[in-house]
Amino acid sequence: METLIAHPQNEEQATALKTVMKVLKIDFETEESPYNPEFVKKVVDGVNARKSGKPGQKIDVENMWK
């Protein structure tokens, strides 16, 4: 048997997956993300902004550790 790991993108998808697994009598476990939800939102917002063409913040690699 194999283990499947799903990554739902929102609560609606998570609920649908849980419902299907319950109907099919498939045992499953859930675990909360170890990441702070506010931090995750900032990262996702930044990625989405970058994809939409907004400029990001540039870091001078030569002086980064000074």
N, C-alpha and C positions, 0 to 999 in steps of 0.2 A: 504494500500500500504506500501511497505517497502523501506528503503533506503539502497543502496548498496555502499560500499566503496571499491575501487580497489587500489592496490598498484603495479603499473607496475614497473618492474625492470630496464627498460631502455626507451629511447625516442621512439624506434620502437614500443614497446608494448603500450606506451601511445598514440601514433598516431593511432595505430590500434583500440584501444578502443574508441577513439574519433570518428573515422570514422564509426565504427559499430553503435554507439549511434546516430550519425547524420542520418545515413541511416534508422534506426528504429524510428526516430523522438522522441528520448528520451531526455528530458531536462537534462543537467548536468552542474556542476560548476567545475571550477578548482581553485586551490590555490597554491601558491608557498610555498616551504618548508621554515620554519622559521630558518633553520639551514644554517650556512655558508658552501657552497659547498666544500671548501678546507678542512674544519674540517671533514665533512662527508666522504670525500675521504680517509683521514688519518685513520678514524675509520674502514672503510671497508677494506682498505689495511691491517690493523692490524689483523682484524678477518680472512681474507684470508690467511695471513702469518701463523697465529696460526693453522688454519685448515690444512695447508700444512706441518705442523710439525716443523716449525721454532720456536725456543724458544722465549718466551715473556720476559718482564721485571718483575723481582720479586721485591716486595715491602715488607719490614719488617714491619708487622702490629704493632708490639710492639712500634716501634719508628716513626711511620708514622706522628704523630702530634707533634713531638718535634722539 
